[in-house]
Amino acid sequence: MTADVPELPPIPPELARLRHSIDNIDSALVHLMAERFKATQQVGVLKAELALPASDPGREARQVARLRVLAEEAGLDPVFAEKFFAFVVAEVIRHHEDIASQA
Amino acid sequence: MTADVPELPPIPPELARLRHSIDNIDSALVHLMAERFKATQQVGVLKAELALPASDPGREARQVARLRVLAEEAGLDPVFAEKFFAFVVAEVIRHHEDIASQA
């Protein structure tokens, strides 16, 4: 029995080219995110050792302000940049709380 | 009248060093995300021209599978990589729908 897969139209060459670039960028993003979490894991361990709070609202406000400026310069929607940062920080804080609870 | 800002403890040098690396990585992430949206905007225009649907579940499933493998190799939580991808794709689809509605 064959699966009931709908026939797909052929992919236009221009779309294939763009998708290949997107895949390359995504590979780079994954590797950078891996490096970022390696650094924030170290921050988490340090904060747990020094009994510093997992979250630092002042640092986060400065990071958001800086990233919004960088986003505008790079042609990225600064609102998206801020949402993206909030998404990543939420994950980092979850990691830090895990580290602190295991300390 | 001065603002009632609580006194902050000095930042340990190791924390300052890690934060500087995180800031560098974030700059790179912002610039890569800007490039990614430039590519997906072109995809959006192309899809609108060719009357292709904004969303492509087969392509997205293949991207998720690929990114999970890359994440594992890079030492990034593949569950986070998948959430990250879903977050970015939601924004891209919103852009494509905007482009299609303006076409």
Backbone of each chain as ProteinMPNN parsed JSONL, in Angstrom:
{"seq_chain_A": "MTADVPELPPIPPELARLRHSIDNIDSALVHLMAERFKATQQVGVLKAELALPASDPGREARQVARLRVLAEEAGLDPVFAEKFFAFVVAEVIRHHEDIASQA", "coords_chain_A": {"N_chain_A": [[0.848, -1.208, 0.0], [0.66, 2.129, -0.95], [1.574, 5.369, 0.321], [-0.752, 8.063, 0.661], [0.208, 10.5, -0.847], [0.077, 13.831, -1.837], [0.62, 15.015, -5.176], [3.474, 16.964, -5.771], [4.209, 20.238, -7.033], [6.944, 21.029, -9.322], [9.945, 22.482, -7.905], [10.651, 25.866, -8.3], [13.746, 27.078, -9.751], [14.822, 29.447, -8.612], [13.591, 29.525, -6.12], [14.66, 27.193, -5.014], [17.331, 27.942, -4.846], [17.234, 30.08, -2.983], [16.269, 28.686, -0.77], [18.429, 27.029, -0.252], [20.329, 28.873, 0.624], [19.0, 29.759, 2.935], [19.047, 27.395, 4.426], [21.816, 27.178, 4.852], [22.238, 29.468, 6.431], [20.653, 28.784, 8.616], [22.095, 26.604, 9.614], [24.361, 27.937, 10.544], [23.14, 29.553, 12.482], [22.234, 27.62, 14.326], [24.687, 26.598, 15.231], [25.822, 28.882, 16.36], [23.938, 29.403, 18.361], [24.382, 27.156, 19.916], [26.953, 27.734, 20.874], [26.31, 30.053, 22.284], [24.688, 29.039, 24.348], [26.551, 27.453, 25.614], [28.147, 29.429, 26.746], [26.259, 30.745, 28.384], [25.599, 28.674, 30.067], [27.929, 28.462, 31.527], [27.825, 30.947, 32.753], [25.606, 30.458, 34.34], [26.554, 28.484, 36.117], [28.538, 29.954, 37.419], [26.971, 31.998, 38.566], [25.437, 30.464, 40.323], [27.444, 29.499, 42.005], [28.31, 31.882, 43.143], [26.061, 32.696, 44.331], [24.412, 34.51, 43.007], [21.462, 36.114, 41.62], [19.395, 34.304, 39.216], [18.215, 35.764, 37.16], [18.783, 38.999, 35.679], [17.631, 41.94, 35.547], [18.572, 44.553, 34.85], [20.888, 44.152, 33.266], [19.621, 42.726, 31.209], [17.902, 44.674, 30.128], [19.77, 46.456, 29.067], [20.914, 44.809, 27.142], [18.732, 44.379, 25.413], [18.277, 46.994, 24.463], [20.673, 47.467, 23.101], [20.596, 45.414, 21.165], [18.362, 46.134, 19.699], [19.258, 48.455, 18.426], [21.37, 47.377, 16.874], [19.823, 45.659, 15.291], [18.251, 47.441, 13.815], [20.261, 48.711, 12.324], [21.072, 46.53, 10.83], [18.917, 45.974, 9.292], [16.912, 44.416, 10.314], [13.739, 43.786, 11.757], [13.318, 45.571, 14.672], [11.474, 44.995, 16.656], [10.988, 42.298, 16.272], [13.588, 41.388, 16.855], [13.715, 41.935, 19.562], [11.701, 40.263, 20.565], [12.791, 37.812, 19.869], [15.103, 37.828, 21.443], [13.907, 37.797, 24.008], [12.757, 35.297, 23.917], [15.006, 33.608, 23.837], [16.269, 34.308, 26.239], [14.382, 33.471, 28.116], [14.693, 30.73, 27.952], [17.343, 30.509, 28.804], [17.168, 31.401, 31.464], [15.606, 29.399, 32.512], [17.442, 27.292, 32.334], [19.4, 28.285, 34.138], [18.006, 28.277, 36.533], [17.613, 25.556, 36.809], [20.296, 24.746, 37.148], [20.924, 26.099, 39.526], [19.16, 24.846, 41.267], [20.201, 22.355, 41.363], [22.549, 22.718, 42.629]], "CA_chain_A": [[0.0, 0.0, 0.0], [1.46, 3.355, -1.009], [1.002, 6.483, 1.089], [-1.572, 8.974, -0.148], [0.949, 11.766, -0.854], [-0.343, 14.633, -2.984], [1.674, 15.352, -6.152], [4.008, 18.31, -5.535], [4.709, 20.895, -8.242], [8.407, 21.158, -9.265], [10.392, 23.686, -7.186], [11.333, 26.797, -9.207], [15.182, 27.164, -9.409], [15.081, 30.594, -7.735], [13.171, 29.108, -4.779], [15.65, 26.215, -4.545], [18.55, 28.704, -4.516], [16.982, 30.796, -1.729], [16.161, 27.694, 0.317], [19.774, 26.562, 0.088], [20.929, 29.926, 1.469], [18.328, 29.718, 4.245], [19.579, 26.231, 5.152], [23.17, 27.526, 5.312], [22.101, 30.424, 7.539], [20.133, 28.043, 9.775], [23.215, 25.838, 10.195], [25.174, 28.894, 11.299], [22.364, 29.964, 13.67], [22.254, 26.513, 15.299], [26.02, 26.517, 15.836], [25.992, 30.059, 17.241], [23.091, 29.199, 19.541], [25.085, 26.179, 20.754], [28.022, 28.479, 21.562], [25.689, 30.979, 23.242], [24.26, 28.292, 25.537], [27.762, 27.056, 26.343], [28.549, 30.596, 27.55], [25.279, 31.034, 29.441], [25.704, 27.604, 31.067], [29.041, 28.861, 32.4], [27.297, 32.036, 33.575], [24.713, 29.842, 35.323], [27.374, 27.835, 37.149], [29.178, 31.045, 38.168], [25.945, 32.658, 39.376], [25.066, 29.552, 41.409], [28.588, 29.48, 42.939], [28.405, 33.172, 43.832], [24.721, 32.973, 44.866], [23.789, 35.648, 42.308], [20.151, 35.706, 41.094], [19.41, 33.763, 37.85], [17.811, 36.827, 36.243], [19.411, 40.297, 35.955], [16.819, 42.824, 34.697], [19.358, 45.678, 34.333], [21.686, 43.605, 32.153], [18.72, 42.371, 30.106], [17.423, 45.923, 29.506], [20.873, 46.977, 28.248], [21.06, 43.924, 25.977], [17.626, 44.643, 24.488], [18.507, 48.302, 23.83], [21.788, 47.292, 22.165], [20.184, 44.554, 20.051], [17.427, 46.891, 18.856], [20.081, 49.332, 17.574], [22.03, 46.497, 15.893], [18.8, 45.156, 14.37], [17.901, 48.526, 12.875], [21.397, 48.876, 11.412], [21.181, 45.345, 9.96], [17.698, 45.83, 8.497], [16.016, 43.439, 10.958], [12.692, 44.421, 12.563], [13.752, 45.582, 16.075], [10.449, 44.33, 17.487], [11.295, 40.864, 16.193], [14.85, 41.16, 17.578], [13.41, 41.942, 20.999], [10.938, 39.028, 20.838], [13.774, 36.731, 19.744], [15.94, 37.881, 22.648], [13.081, 37.356, 25.141], [12.589, 33.85, 23.741], [16.271, 32.957, 24.21], [16.524, 34.559, 27.672], [13.47, 32.613, 28.885], [15.335, 29.408, 27.99], [18.558, 30.625, 29.619], [16.776, 31.498, 32.877], [15.169, 28.048, 32.881], [18.684, 26.537, 32.573], [20.054, 28.78, 35.351], [17.234, 27.802, 37.688], [17.945, 24.127, 36.925], [21.652, 24.633, 37.707], [20.877, 26.546, 40.928], [18.409, 23.87, 42.073], [21.046, 21.154, 41.488], [23.797, 23.092, 43.323]], "C_chain_A": [[0.877, 1.25, 0.0], [0.753, 4.458, -0.228], [0.265, 7.427, 0.135], [-0.937, 10.372, -0.128], [0.497, 12.595, -2.045], [0.852, 14.961, -3.876], [2.148, 16.782, -5.888], [4.433, 18.936, -6.85], [6.237, 20.974, -8.169], [8.793, 22.483, -8.6], [11.103, 24.606, -8.181], [12.797, 26.965, -8.785], [15.502, 28.308, -8.446], [14.69, 30.255, -6.282], [14.177, 28.117, -4.188], [16.928, 26.931, -4.093], [18.377, 29.414, -3.17], [16.917, 29.823, -0.554], [17.54, 27.18, 0.726], [20.49, 27.591, 0.967], [20.31, 29.926, 2.864], [18.859, 28.547, 5.074], [20.995, 26.516, 5.671], [23.113, 28.48, 6.504], [21.606, 29.694, 8.795], [21.222, 27.193, 10.433], [24.076, 26.751, 11.061], [24.445, 29.315, 12.575], [22.403, 28.869, 14.736], [23.611, 26.459, 15.996], [26.291, 27.711, 16.757], [25.149, 29.92, 18.508], [23.751, 28.196, 20.494], [26.201, 26.867, 21.544], [27.436, 29.41, 22.627], [25.276, 30.233, 24.513], [25.455, 27.753, 26.32], [28.191, 28.208, 27.263], [27.551, 30.845, 28.688], [25.244, 29.906, 30.487], [26.826, 27.944, 32.057], [28.61, 30.007, 33.322], [26.411, 31.459, 34.687], [25.475, 29.201, 36.473], [28.001, 28.902, 38.055], [28.175, 31.73, 39.099], [25.533, 31.781, 40.557], [26.167, 29.528, 42.474], [28.62, 30.749, 43.8], [27.065, 33.595, 44.449], [24.132, 34.268, 44.306], [22.429, 35.19, 41.76], [20.247, 35.256, 39.629], [19.123, 34.865, 36.832], [18.455, 38.142, 36.665], [18.72, 41.334, 35.055], [17.605, 43.998, 34.108], [20.194, 45.269, 33.138], [20.775, 43.322, 30.961], [18.206, 43.626, 29.377], [18.508, 46.517, 28.602], [21.064, 46.129, 26.989], [19.97, 44.206, 24.94], [17.87, 45.949, 23.739], [19.592, 48.177, 22.761], [21.343, 46.49, 20.934], [19.193, 45.257, 19.133], [18.194, 47.82, 17.913], [20.756, 48.505, 16.482], [21.036, 46.01, 14.847], [18.446, 46.226, 13.336], [19.018, 48.723, 11.846], [21.453, 47.743, 10.388], [19.955, 45.16, 9.081], [16.769, 44.747, 9.02], [14.995, 44.212, 11.789], [13.109, 44.398, 14.043], [12.735, 44.956, 17.027], [10.675, 42.822, 17.464], [12.564, 40.547, 16.98], [14.592, 41.073, 19.081], [12.642, 40.679, 21.398], [11.876, 37.819, 20.838], [14.646, 36.666, 20.999], [15.16, 37.362, 23.857], [12.909, 35.834, 25.113], [13.838, 33.099, 24.219], [16.517, 33.11, 25.714], [15.622, 33.682, 28.542], [14.082, 31.217, 29.038], [16.57, 29.432, 28.897], [18.192, 30.637, 31.104], [16.302, 30.138, 33.384], [16.406, 27.183, 33.186], [19.329, 26.952, 33.89], [19.335, 28.287, 36.6], [17.49, 26.313, 37.916], [19.303, 23.951, 37.603], [21.624, 24.989, 39.192], [20.198, 25.494, 41.803], [19.225, 22.596, 42.28], [22.298, 21.43, 42.319], [23.745, 22.683, 44.801]], "O_chain_A": [[1.741, 1.404, 0.863], [-0.473, 4.49, -0.125], [0.621, 7.562, -1.036], [-1.45, 11.297, 0.503], [0.531, 12.102, -3.173], [1.964, 15.161, -3.387], [1.336, 17.702, -5.792], [4.97, 18.239, -7.71], [6.788, 20.985, -7.069], [8.075, 23.477, -8.71], [12.054, 24.182, -8.837], [13.082, 26.994, -7.588], [16.35, 28.162, -7.565], [15.375, 30.653, -5.34], [14.507, 28.193, -3.005], [17.528, 26.567, -3.082], [19.263, 29.36, -2.318], [17.444, 30.101, 0.523], [17.791, 26.926, 1.904], [21.17, 27.232, 1.929], [21.017, 30.076, 3.86], [19.091, 28.685, 6.275], [21.335, 26.14, 6.793], [23.855, 28.315, 7.472], [22.083, 29.955, 9.899], [21.269, 27.073, 11.658], [24.469, 26.385, 12.168], [25.063, 29.421, 13.634], [22.586, 29.161, 15.918], [23.677, 26.295, 17.214], [26.916, 27.563, 17.807], [25.596, 30.276, 19.598], [23.695, 28.355, 21.714], [26.372, 26.615, 22.737], [27.982, 29.543, 23.722], [25.484, 30.727, 25.621], [25.388, 27.611, 27.541], [28.553, 27.984, 28.418], [27.951, 31.122, 29.819], [24.905, 30.143, 31.646], [26.688, 27.74, 33.264], [28.97, 30.046, 34.499], [26.46, 31.915, 35.829], [25.108, 29.344, 37.639], [27.999, 28.778, 39.28], [28.477, 32.008, 40.259], [25.306, 32.281, 41.659], [25.888, 29.534, 43.673], [28.908, 30.708, 44.996], [26.938, 34.684, 45.008], [23.456, 35.019, 45.008], [22.254, 34.008, 41.465], [21.083, 35.764, 38.882], [19.726, 34.89, 35.759], [18.655, 38.387, 37.854], [19.167, 41.579, 33.935], [17.335, 44.404, 32.978], [20.208, 45.955, 32.117], [21.123, 43.644, 29.825], [18.091, 43.631, 28.151], [18.217, 47.015, 27.515], [21.339, 46.654, 25.91], [20.244, 44.264, 23.741], [17.692, 46.011, 22.522], [19.455, 48.709, 21.659], [21.673, 46.845, 19.803], [19.179, 45.011, 17.927], [17.833, 47.961, 16.745], [20.725, 48.875, 15.308], [21.355, 45.953, 13.66], [18.355, 45.948, 12.141], [18.757, 48.881, 10.654], [21.828, 47.953, 9.235], [19.944, 44.286, 8.214], [15.941, 44.217, 8.279], [15.347, 45.188, 12.452], [13.242, 43.318, 14.618], [13.102, 44.446, 18.086], [10.57, 42.15, 18.491], [12.613, 39.546, 17.695], [15.176, 40.243, 19.778], [12.906, 40.095, 22.449], [11.774, 36.93, 21.684], [14.893, 35.59, 21.544], [15.688, 36.577, 24.644], [12.915, 35.175, 26.153], [13.739, 32.089, 24.915], [16.925, 32.159, 26.381], [16.052, 33.202, 29.591], [14.004, 30.604, 30.103], [16.811, 28.495, 29.658], [18.833, 29.96, 31.908], [16.558, 29.766, 34.529], [16.422, 26.438, 34.166], [19.757, 26.103, 34.671], [19.965, 27.926, 37.594], [17.575, 25.857, 39.056], [19.458, 23.129, 38.506], [22.213, 24.292, 40.018], [20.607, 25.272, 42.943], [18.994, 21.848, 43.23], [23.027, 20.504, 42.675], [24.701, 22.916, 45.54]]}, "seq_chain_B": "MTADVPELPPIPPELARLRHSIDNIDSALVHLMAERFKATQQVGVLKAELALPASDPGREARQVARLRVLAEEAGLDPVFAEKFFAFVVAEVIRHHEDIASQA", "coords_chain_B": {"N_chain_B": [[15.936, 65.373, 42.703], [17.048, 62.107, 43.247], [17.054, 58.948, 41.53], [15.717, 55.962, 42.957], [17.766, 53.75, 43.003], [18.851, 50.472, 43.536], [21.938, 49.571, 45.141], [24.415, 48.004, 43.202], [26.233, 44.908, 43.254], [29.806, 44.572, 42.551], [30.77, 43.393, 39.25], [31.904, 40.138, 38.763], [35.103, 39.372, 37.25], [35.18, 37.083, 35.572], [32.506, 36.714, 34.938], [32.043, 39.092, 33.54], [33.678, 38.636, 31.327], [32.428, 36.403, 30.11], [29.968, 37.561, 29.517], [30.728, 39.42, 27.613], [31.462, 37.761, 25.488], [28.95, 36.606, 25.0], [27.559, 38.87, 24.139], [28.943, 39.382, 21.754], [28.263, 37.078, 20.299], [25.497, 37.446, 20.173], [25.386, 39.734, 18.541], [26.258, 38.62, 16.139], [24.18, 36.759, 15.76], [21.969, 38.484, 15.388], [22.697, 39.735, 12.983], [22.796, 37.533, 11.263], [20.134, 36.686, 11.416], [18.955, 38.882, 10.198], [19.907, 38.55, 7.58], [18.678, 36.099, 7.051], [15.946, 36.795, 7.043], [15.962, 38.534, 4.879], [16.331, 36.696, 2.832], [14.035, 35.08, 3.179], [12.069, 36.953, 2.721], [12.405, 37.368, -0.008], [11.678, 34.825, -0.84], [9.012, 34.961, -0.108], [8.003, 36.932, -1.85], [8.416, 35.642, -4.285], [6.785, 33.374, -3.927], [4.306, 34.63, -3.768], [4.148, 35.728, -6.331], [4.091, 33.397, -7.855], [1.854, 32.262, -6.916], [2.042, 30.353, -4.899], [1.436, 28.49, -1.838], [1.79, 30.181, 1.37], [2.798, 28.715, 3.499], [4.657, 25.651, 3.853], [4.372, 22.6, 4.652], [5.819, 20.163, 4.225], [8.433, 20.898, 3.473], [9.061, 22.284, 5.842], [9.036, 20.208, 7.733], [11.227, 18.714, 6.87], [13.232, 20.588, 7.299], [13.158, 20.857, 10.111], [13.906, 18.261, 10.914], [16.513, 18.144, 9.93], [17.712, 20.275, 11.327], [17.529, 19.378, 13.934], [19.334, 17.252, 13.942], [21.73, 18.648, 13.348], [21.785, 20.257, 15.633], [22.139, 18.382, 17.694], [24.704, 17.45, 17.028], [26.113, 19.787, 17.467], [25.869, 20.161, 20.129], [23.639, 21.431, 21.115], [20.467, 21.611, 22.658], [18.163, 19.623, 21.045], [15.42, 19.892, 21.236], [15.108, 22.538, 21.987], [16.181, 23.693, 19.67], [14.237, 23.019, 17.818], [12.017, 24.402, 18.832], [12.953, 27.001, 18.568], [13.187, 27.156, 15.781], [10.464, 26.906, 15.068], [9.511, 29.263, 16.156], [10.809, 31.194, 14.568], [9.826, 30.519, 12.03], [7.103, 31.028, 12.33], [7.111, 33.8, 12.343], [8.093, 34.276, 9.782], [6.042, 33.214, 8.176], [4.009, 34.958, 8.816], [5.064, 37.278, 7.629], [5.01, 36.424, 4.921], [2.298, 36.149, 4.464], [1.537, 38.776, 4.74], [2.872, 39.88, 2.507], [1.585, 38.483, 0.446], [-1.013, 39.415, 0.777], [-0.711, 42.009, 0.034], [-0.155, 41.834, -2.579]], "CA_chain_B": [[15.596, 64.07, 43.295], [17.756, 61.007, 42.591], [16.262, 57.715, 41.415], [15.954, 55.014, 44.052], [18.377, 52.569, 42.369], [19.591, 49.701, 44.537], [23.388, 49.423, 44.915], [24.732, 46.721, 42.571], [27.561, 44.392, 43.592], [30.695, 44.611, 41.387], [30.647, 42.21, 38.388], [33.143, 39.347, 38.769], [35.749, 39.425, 35.924], [34.799, 35.924, 34.756], [31.155, 36.998, 34.432], [32.191, 40.145, 32.524], [34.28, 38.003, 30.145], [31.391, 35.593, 29.473], [28.955, 38.459, 28.961], [31.261, 40.019, 26.391], [31.315, 36.743, 24.436], [27.513, 36.494, 24.69], [27.205, 40.046, 23.329], [29.477, 39.173, 20.399], [27.428, 36.049, 19.652], [24.196, 38.066, 19.876], [25.556, 40.586, 17.356], [26.294, 37.721, 14.979], [22.826, 36.21, 15.578], [21.108, 39.533, 14.814], [23.048, 39.936, 11.576], [22.363, 36.346, 10.511], [18.666, 36.72, 11.32], [18.636, 39.891, 9.18], [20.132, 37.893, 6.282], [17.658, 35.06, 6.871], [14.68, 37.426, 6.658], [16.118, 39.017, 3.503], [16.103, 35.538, 1.949], [12.637, 34.618, 3.244], [11.241, 37.969, 2.058], [12.463, 37.047, -1.438], [10.832, 33.632, -1.013], [7.627, 35.421, -0.006], [7.656, 37.616, -3.099], [8.374, 34.596, -5.309], [5.587, 32.554, -3.699], [3.128, 35.429, -4.123], [4.14, 35.818, -7.802], [3.762, 32.089, -8.442], [0.635, 31.804, -6.237], [2.312, 29.189, -4.044], [0.983, 28.775, -0.467], [2.794, 30.789, 2.257], [3.366, 27.667, 4.347], [4.987, 24.425, 3.125], [4.632, 21.683, 5.77], [6.831, 19.156, 3.892], [9.724, 21.596, 3.599], [9.319, 22.582, 7.264], [9.361, 18.952, 8.43], [12.61, 18.361, 6.518], [14.125, 21.54, 7.986], [13.209, 20.514, 11.538], [14.687, 17.028, 11.073], [17.915, 18.501, 9.671], [18.221, 21.139, 12.4], [17.676, 18.562, 15.15], [20.607, 16.526, 13.798], [22.799, 19.647, 13.506], [21.797, 20.691, 17.034], [22.772, 17.32, 18.503], [26.142, 17.458, 16.729], [26.706, 21.023, 17.995], [25.698, 20.217, 21.58], [22.472, 22.26, 21.437], [19.266, 20.822, 22.926], [17.362, 19.598, 19.818], [14.061, 20.382, 21.533], [15.192, 23.995, 21.884], [16.39, 24.03, 18.252], [12.94, 22.897, 17.139], [11.18, 25.525, 19.3], [13.548, 28.182, 17.943], [12.798, 27.128, 14.38], [9.019, 27.185, 15.008], [9.383, 30.685, 16.473], [11.231, 31.967, 13.396], [8.917, 30.221, 10.918], [5.841, 31.738, 12.588], [7.334, 35.182, 11.898], [8.239, 34.252, 8.321], [4.714, 32.992, 7.571], [3.308, 36.231, 8.98], [5.581, 38.156, 6.56], [4.55, 35.947, 3.612], [0.88, 36.466, 4.356], [1.497, 40.226, 4.489], [3.278, 40.106, 1.12], [0.532, 37.955, -0.432], [-2.212, 40.258, 0.88], [-0.409, 43.276, -0.64], [0.15, 41.57, -4.006]], "C_chain_B": [[16.31, 62.95, 42.54], [16.862, 59.766, 42.57], [16.673, 56.747, 42.524], [16.482, 53.701, 43.462], [19.137, 51.781, 43.433], [21.065, 49.586, 44.142], [23.656, 48.039, 44.31], [26.093, 46.233, 43.039], [28.461, 44.493, 42.362], [30.572, 43.312, 40.585], [31.954, 41.437, 38.411], [33.75, 39.32, 37.367], [35.343, 38.273, 35.01], [33.402, 36.115, 34.162], [31.217, 38.061, 33.328], [32.726, 39.553, 31.216], [33.221, 37.198, 29.381], [30.324, 36.48, 28.83], [29.433, 39.119, 27.681], [31.162, 39.038, 25.219], [29.85, 36.6, 24.024], [27.082, 37.673, 23.826], [27.716, 39.91, 21.898], [28.627, 38.16, 19.627], [26.072, 36.648, 19.276], [24.279, 38.999, 18.66], [25.532, 39.736, 16.095], [24.897, 37.156, 14.704], [21.903, 37.233, 14.922], [21.412, 39.71, 13.326], [22.657, 38.733, 10.714], [20.849, 36.315, 10.358], [18.243, 37.751, 10.261], [18.806, 39.289, 7.779], [19.054, 36.848, 6.004], [16.339, 35.678, 6.418], [14.773, 38.059, 5.269], [15.819, 37.878, 2.523], [14.633, 35.121, 1.988], [11.684, 35.673, 2.66], [11.224, 37.718, 0.549], [11.62, 35.813, -1.748], [9.363, 34.044, -1.005], [7.148, 36.087, -1.286], [7.472, 36.587, -4.219], [7.105, 33.749, -5.174], [4.318, 33.319, -4.084], [3.004, 35.525, -5.646], [3.641, 34.525, -8.444], [2.502, 31.492, -7.832], [0.844, 30.49, -5.493], [1.841, 29.508, -2.624], [2.12, 29.313, 0.401], [3.52, 29.72, 3.061], [3.587, 26.408, 3.517], [5.37, 23.372, 4.163], [5.713, 20.64, 5.472], [8.233, 19.725, 4.032], [10.047, 21.833, 5.082], [9.692, 21.324, 8.049], [10.801, 18.543, 8.139], [13.601, 19.295, 7.21], [14.28, 21.19, 9.469], [14.093, 19.286, 11.751], [16.178, 17.335, 10.916], [18.493, 19.305, 10.836], [18.386, 20.368, 13.705], [18.994, 17.784, 15.113], [21.773, 17.486, 14.014], [22.922, 20.074, 14.965], [22.494, 19.646, 17.897], [24.283, 17.306, 18.294], [26.83, 18.644, 17.395], [26.589, 21.113, 19.517], [24.589, 21.172, 22.013], [21.279, 21.331, 21.651], [18.385, 20.804, 21.661], [15.916, 20.057, 20.03], [14.046, 21.909, 21.455], [15.348, 24.416, 20.424], [15.059, 24.001, 17.504], [12.003, 24.046, 17.543], [11.636, 26.827, 18.643], [13.112, 28.277, 16.48], [11.31, 27.484, 14.227], [8.751, 28.673, 15.243], [9.713, 31.545, 15.251], [10.251, 31.76, 12.244], [7.577, 30.932, 11.103], [5.944, 33.184, 12.103], [7.411, 35.244, 10.366], [6.867, 34.112, 7.659], [3.875, 34.264, 7.688], [3.751, 37.221, 7.883], [5.019, 37.753, 5.2], [3.078, 36.291, 3.408], [0.686, 37.966, 4.097], [1.801, 40.526, 3.028], [2.154, 39.678, 0.179], [-0.698, 38.87, -0.41], [-2.002, 41.613, 0.188], [-0.233, 43.088, -2.147], [-1.07, 41.874, -4.885]], "O_chain_B": [[16.187, 62.855, 41.319], [16.034, 59.557, 43.457], [17.823, 56.725, 42.962], [15.78, 52.691, 43.417], [19.966, 52.341, 44.149], [21.396, 49.512, 42.958], [23.189, 47.027, 44.831], [27.014, 47.032, 43.207], [27.957, 44.501, 41.239], [30.304, 42.254, 41.154], [33.008, 42.0, 38.116], [33.01, 39.252, 36.385], [35.179, 38.466, 33.806], [33.147, 35.725, 33.022], [30.533, 37.948, 32.31], [32.279, 39.926, 30.131], [33.125, 37.296, 28.158], [29.837, 36.187, 27.738], [28.644, 39.355, 26.767], [30.823, 39.427, 24.101], [29.544, 36.485, 22.837], [26.317, 37.494, 22.878], [27.023, 40.27, 20.946], [28.314, 38.361, 18.453], [25.556, 36.388, 18.189], [23.355, 39.048, 17.848], [24.876, 40.077, 15.111], [24.476, 37.082, 13.55], [21.146, 36.898, 14.01], [20.498, 39.822, 12.508], [22.236, 38.897, 9.568], [20.337, 35.959, 9.297], [17.289, 37.523, 9.516], [17.964, 39.487, 6.903], [18.575, 36.719, 4.878], [15.684, 35.154, 5.517], [13.773, 38.118, 4.553], [15.14, 38.075, 1.515], [14.045, 34.837, 0.945], [10.613, 35.328, 2.161], [10.183, 37.834, -0.098], [10.938, 35.751, -2.771], [8.565, 33.541, -1.796], [6.034, 35.843, -1.749], [6.516, 36.648, -4.992], [6.438, 33.446, -6.163], [3.382, 32.751, -4.646], [1.906, 35.42, -6.193], [2.889, 34.538, -9.418], [2.112, 30.373, -8.165], [-0.036, 29.63, -5.454], [1.84, 30.675, -2.231], [3.279, 28.95, 0.2], [4.728, 29.817, 3.277], [2.821, 26.118, 2.598], [6.541, 23.251, 4.523], [6.457, 20.264, 6.378], [9.11, 19.106, 4.636], [11.176, 21.606, 5.518], [10.558, 21.366, 8.922], [11.516, 18.084, 9.03], [14.668, 18.868, 7.651], [15.384, 21.222, 10.013], [14.927, 19.266, 12.656], [17.003, 16.84, 11.684], [19.615, 19.056, 11.278], [19.28, 20.668, 14.495], [19.685, 17.671, 16.126], [22.697, 17.184, 14.769], [24.03, 20.235, 15.477], [23.337, 19.981, 18.729], [25.05, 17.17, 19.247], [27.975, 18.54, 17.835], [27.14, 22.027, 20.13], [24.594, 21.664, 23.141], [21.102, 20.368, 20.905], [17.907, 21.858, 21.241], [15.274, 20.552, 19.104], [13.105, 22.504, 20.931], [14.723, 25.382, 19.986], [14.793, 24.856, 16.66], [11.288, 24.595, 16.705], [10.819, 27.645, 18.219], [12.72, 29.343, 16.005], [10.946, 28.274, 13.356], [7.877, 29.265, 14.61], [8.998, 32.497, 14.936], [9.886, 32.716, 11.56], [6.981, 31.389, 10.128], [5.0, 33.727, 11.53], [6.862, 36.152, 9.743], [6.568, 34.812, 6.691], [3.124, 34.606, 6.775], [2.922, 37.909, 7.288], [4.603, 38.606, 4.416], [2.667, 36.676, 2.313], [-0.2, 38.372, 3.345], [1.103, 41.31, 2.384], [1.806, 40.396, -0.759], [-1.345, 39.077, -1.437], [-2.962, 42.282, -0.194], [-0.169, 44.061, -2.898], [-1.008, 41.714, -6.104]]}, "name": "protein", "num_of_chains": 2, "seq": "MTADVPELPPIPPELARLRHSIDNIDSALVHLMAERFKATQQVGVLKAELALPASDPGREARQVARLRVLAEEAGLDPVFAEKFFAFVVAEVIRHHEDIASQAMTADVPELPPIPPELARLRHSIDNIDSALVHLMAERFKATQQVGVLKAELALPASDPGREARQVARLRVLAEEAGLDPVFAEKFFAFVVAEVIRHHEDIASQA"}
